[in-house]
Amino acid sequence: MKTKFILAFGLMFGMSQLLKAQQTMAKDSLVRDFQVTFITPLGTNGIDAYKYTNRFSFNVFAGVSGGTRGLEFGGFINVDNGNVYGVQGAGFLNAVRRDVEGFQGAGFVNANGGSLQGISCAGFGVFNKGDVKGAQLSGFCNTALGKLKGAQLSGFANFNRDSLNGLQGAGYVNVNLGYVNGLQAAGFLNVARGDVKGAQISGFANIARKVKGIQLGFINIADSVDGASIGYLSIIKKGLHRVEFSSDELFRANASFISGNHLFHNVFSTGFSPSGKKMIWQIGYGCGTSFYVAPKWRTELSLSMHHVSRGLLYHGTSELYRFYAGMEWKLADKIHLAAGPTFNVYLGDALLPDYSGSYKNIA
């Protein structure tokens, strides 16, 4: 009885060890130290190439593998069914079904179905379905559908569907559908569907929700700005939208529209005054700032330039540059009174025929 028990126990133990050994062999067989492929299945891994993770992989033209843990190079295309940990380089395309940790370089496109931790660069575009922690670098466009912590740099466009912590830099446009904590810089347009904490800098327009920092562009659009929107026109929903009526030493009646916020705002103005048989008038643009002094009191500082005409629009040089420094008192809700001195410089072309008769006495 004792002998039968020992034999049964020995048989069970032996079977378990055999099964464990087979499992270990099966597991080890899915990892290969080296593989060479001309074009799958013409390679050392044959038709089962998609099952094997390789430590070193070389695809002469195009190859498929289960993954890479080390180095993979392809003359044209690399396709990995699993993860890539290490370095992957291809003359045309790298396509990875899951995650990438390390470095990817391709002559045309890198396309990853998972996350990226590291650097992915391509001559045309980089695509990541998951999160990016590192950098996407391309000649044309980058796309990240997850969270981006790092940088997107491209020659034309960057798109990020989630939040950005870092930098988006593009030759033409950046689009971020989440919040931005960092910098968006583009040659033409920056769009942030969420809040921005940092800066948006573009050659033409910046669009964001709440901004805590700086917008710098020809046109800036935001819901609210805790900082400054600097440009030719800033439209801030919860900012300044003000109409001013004034009179000064040269023009009896002026009307101005102010847009932006107290820290930085745009001023569009026009004004006129009777002057003999012909009316003298101006059209101008400027920028200003305002600082809190006391309850109901603020300073007003503005610098503006105006083209001055007498009668019809004058096409010669007749430019008035003006600095205004005043105080503003809140009389009632949405009604303010302001006054202060102006400092002026007038430039006119004395050689033009109309100067002596119509513009000589303006200064």
Residue pairs with C-beta under 8 A, 6 or more apart in sequence:
30 51
30 52
30 53
30 66
31 52
31 53
31 54
31 55
31 69
32 44
32 45
32 52
32 53
32 54
32 55
33 54
33 55
33 56
34 44
34 54
34 55
34 56
34 57
35 43
35 44
35 45
35 49
35 52
35 54
35 56
35 57
35 58
35 63
35 65
36 43
36 44
36 58
36 59
36 60
37 43
37 44
37 45
37 49
37 57
37 58
37 59
37 60
37 62
37 63
37 64
38 59
38 60
38 61
39 59
39 60
39 61
39 62
39 63
40 49
40 59
40 62
40 63
40 64
41 47
41 49
43 49
43 59
43 63
45 51
45 52
45 54
45 65
49 63
49 64
49 65
49 66
50 64
50 65
50 66
50 81
51 66
52 65
52 66
53 65
53 66
53 67
53 68
53 69
53 82
54 65
54 66
54 67
54 68
54 69
54 70
54 72
55 68
55 69
55 70
55 71
56 70
56 71
56 72
57 63
57 65
57 68
57 70
57 71
57 72
57 73
57 78
58 72
58 73
58 74
59 72
59 73
59 74
59 75
59 76
59 77
59 78
59 90
60 74
60 75
61 74
61 75
61 76
61 77
62 74
62 75
62 76
62 77
62 78
62 79
63 74
63 77
63 78
63 79
64 79
64 80
64 81
65 72
65 78
65 79
65 80
65 81
66 80
66 81
66 82
67 80
67 81
67 82
67 83
67 84
67 85
67 98
68 80
68 83
68 84
68 85
68 86
68 88
69 85
69 86
70 85
70 86
70 87
71 86
71 87
71 88
72 78
72 80
72 84
72 86
72 87
72 88
72 89
73 88
73 89
73 90
74 89
74 90
74 91
74 94
75 90
75 91
76 90
76 91
76 92
76 93
77 90
77 92
77 93
77 94
77 95
78 88
78 89
78 90
78 93
78 94
78 95
79 95
79 96
80 88
80 94
80 95
80 96
80 97
80 98
81 97
82 97
82 98
83 96
83 98
83 99
83 100
83 101
83 114
84 96
84 99
84 100
84 101
84 102
84 104
85 101
85 102
86 101
86 102
86 103
87 102
87 103
88 94
88 96
88 100
88 102
88 103
88 104
88 105
89 104
89 105
89 106
90 105
90 106
90 107
91 106
91 107
92 106
92 107
92 108
92 109
93 106
93 108
93 109
93 110
93 111
94 104
94 105
94 106
94 109
94 110
94 111
94 122
95 111
95 112
96 104
96 110
96 111
96 112
96 113
96 114
97 113
97 114
98 112
98 113
98 114
99 112
99 114
99 115
99 116
99 117
99 130
100 112
100 114
100 115
100 116
100 117
100 118
100 120
101 116
101 117
101 118
102 117
102 118
103 118
103 119
103 120
104 110
104 112
104 116
104 118
104 119
104 120
104 121
104 122
104 126
105 121
105 122
106 121
106 122
106 123
107 122
107 123
108 122
108 123
108 124
108 125
109 122
109 124
109 125
109 126
109 127
110 120
110 121
110 122
110 125
110 126
110 127
111 127
112 120
112 127
112 128
112 129
112 130
113 129
113 130
114 128
114 129
114 130
115 128
115 130
115 131
115 132
115 133
115 146
116 128
116 130
116 131
116 132
116 133
116 134
116 136
117 133
117 134
118 134
118 135
119 134
119 135
119 137
120 126
120 128
120 134
120 135
120 136
120 137
121 135
121 136
121 137
121 138
122 137
122 138
122 139
123 138
123 139
124 138
124 139
124 140
124 141
125 138
125 139
125 140
125 141
125 142
125 143
125 154
126 136
126 137
126 138
126 141
126 142
126 143
127 142
127 143
128 136
128 143
128 144
128 145
128 146
129 145
129 146
130 145
130 146
131 144
131 146
131 147
131 148
131 149
131 162
132 144
132 146
132 147
132 148
132 149
132 150
132 152
133 149
133 150
134 149
134 150
134 151
135 150
135 151
135 152
135 153
136 142
136 144
136 148
136 150
136 151
136 152
136 153
136 154
136 158
137 151
137 153
137 154
138 153
138 154
138 155
139 154
139 155
139 156
140 154
140 155
140 156
140 157
141 154
141 156
141 157
141 158
141 159
142 152
142 153
142 154
142 157
142 158
142 159
143 158
143 159
143 160
144 152
144 159
144 160
144 161
144 162
145 161
145 162
146 161
146 162
147 162
147 163
147 165
147 178
148 160
148 162
148 163
148 164
148 165
148 166
149 165
149 166
150 165
150 166
150 167
151 166
151 167
151 168
151 169
152 158
152 160
152 164
152 166
152 167
152 168
152 169
152 170
152 174
153 167
153 169
153 170
154 169
154 170
154 171
155 170
155 171
156 170
156 171
156 172
156 173
157 170
157 172
157 173
157 174
157 175
158 168
158 169
158 170
158 173
158 174
158 175
159 175
159 176
160 168
160 175
160 176
160 177
160 178
161 177
161 178
162 177
162 178
163 176
163 178
163 179
163 180
163 181
163 194
164 176
164 178
164 179
164 180
164 181
164 182
164 184
165 181
165 182
166 181
166 182
166 183
167 182
167 183
167 184
167 185
168 174
168 176
168 180
168 182
168 183
168 184
168 185
168 186
168 190
169 183
169 185
169 186
170 185
170 186
170 187
171 186
171 187
172 186
172 187
172 188
172 189
173 186
173 188
173 189
173 190
173 191
174 184
174 185
174 186
174 189
174 190
174 191
175 191
176 184
176 191
176 192
176 193
176 194
177 193
177 194
178 193
178 194
179 192
179 194
179 195
179 196
179 197
180 192
180 194
180 195
180 196
180 197
180 198
180 200
180 208
181 197
181 198
182 197
182 198
183 198
183 199
183 200
183 201
184 190
184 192
184 196
184 198
184 199
184 200
184 201
184 202
184 206
185 199
185 200
185 201
185 202
186 201
186 202
186 203
187 202
187 203
188 202
188 203
188 204
188 205
189 202
189 204
189 205
189 206
189 207
190 200
190 201
190 202
190 205
190 206
190 207
190 208
190 217
191 207
191 208
192 200
192 207
192 208
192 209
193 209
194 208
194 209
195 208
195 209
195 210
195 211
195 212
196 208
196 209
196 210
196 211
196 212
196 213
196 215
197 212
197 213
198 212
198 213
198 214
199 213
199 214
199 215
199 216
200 206
200 208
200 211
200 214
200 215
200 216
200 217
200 220
201 214
201 216
201 217
202 216
202 217
202 218
203 217
203 218
204 217
204 218
204 219
205 217
205 218
205 219
205 220
205 221
206 215
206 216
206 217
206 219
206 220
206 221
206 222
206 229
206 231
207 221
207 222
208 215
208 221
208 222
208 223
209 222
209 223
210 222
210 223
210 224
210 225
210 226
211 222
211 224
211 225
211 226
211 227
211 229
212 226
212 227
213 226
213 227
214 227
214 228
214 229
214 230
215 222
215 225
215 227
215 228
215 229
215 230
215 231
215 234
216 230
216 231
217 231
218 231
218 232
218 233
219 231
219 232
219 233
219 234
219 235
220 229
220 230
220 231
220 233
220 234
220 235
220 236
221 234
221 235
221 236
222 229
222 234
222 235
222 236
222 237
222 239
223 236
223 237
223 238
224 236
224 237
224 238
224 239
225 234
225 236
225 239
225 261
227 263
228 261
228 263
228 264
229 236
229 239
229 260
229 261
229 264
230 264
231 266
232 266
232 285
233 259
233 266
234 259
234 260
234 261
234 264
234 265
234 266
235 259
236 259
236 260
236 261
239 259
239 260
239 261
239 265
240 258
240 259
240 260
240 261
240 262
240 265
241 258
241 259
242 257
242 258
242 259
243 255
243 256
243 257
243 258
244 254
244 255
244 256
244 257
244 258
244 338
245 253
245 254
245 255
245 256
246 254
246 256
246 271
246 338
247 253
247 254
248 254
248 271
248 342
249 342
250 273
250 280
250 282
250 320
250 344
250 362
251 271
251 272
251 273
251 280
251 281
251 282
252 271
252 272
252 273
252 274
253 271
253 272
253 273
254 269
254 270
254 271
255 269
255 270
255 271
256 267
256 268
256 269
256 270
257 267
257 268
257 269
258 265
258 266
258 267
258 268
258 288
259 265
259 266
259 268
260 266
262 289
262 290
262 291
262 292
262 298
263 289
263 290
264 287
264 288
264 289
265 287
265 288
265 289
265 290
266 285
266 286
266 287
267 284
267 285
267 286
267 287
267 288
267 302
267 304
268 284
268 285
269 282
269 283
269 284
269 285
269 286
269 304
269 306
270 281
270 282
270 283
270 284
271 281
271 282
271 284
272 279
272 280
272 281
272 282
273 279
273 280
273 281
274 280
275 310
278 310
278 311
278 358
279 310
279 311
280 308
280 309
280 310
280 362
281 308
281 309
281 310
282 306
282 307
282 308
282 309
282 320
283 306
283 307
284 304
284 305
284 306
284 307
284 320
284 322
285 304
285 305
286 302
286 303
286 304
286 305
286 322
287 302
287 303
287 304
288 300
288 301
288 302
288 303
288 324
289 301
289 302
290 298
290 299
290 300
290 301
290 328
291 298
291 299
292 298
293 299
293 327
296 329
296 330
297 327
297 328
297 329
297 330
298 327
298 328
298 330
299 325
299 326
299 327
299 328
300 324
300 325
300 326
300 327
300 328
300 338
300 340
301 323
301 324
301 325
302 323
302 324
303 321
303 322
303 323
303 324
304 321
304 322
304 324
305 319
305 320
305 321
305 322
306 319
306 320
306 321
306 322
307 314
307 318
307 319
307 320
308 314
308 318
308 319
308 320
308 346
308 359
308 362
309 318
310 358
310 359
311 358
314 354
314 358
314 359
316 348
316 349
316 352
316 354
316 355
316 359
317 347
317 348
317 349
317 352
318 346
318 347
318 348
318 349
318 359
318 362
319 346
319 347
319 348
320 344
320 345
320 346
320 362
321 344
321 345
321 346
321 347
322 342
322 343
322 344
322 345
323 342
323 343
323 344
324 340
324 341
324 342
324 343
325 340
325 341
325 343
326 338
326 339
326 340
326 341
327 338
327 339
327 340
328 336
328 337
328 338
329 336
329 337
329 338
330 336
331 337
344 363
346 362
346 363
348 355
348 359
348 360
348 362
348 363
349 355
350 356
350 360
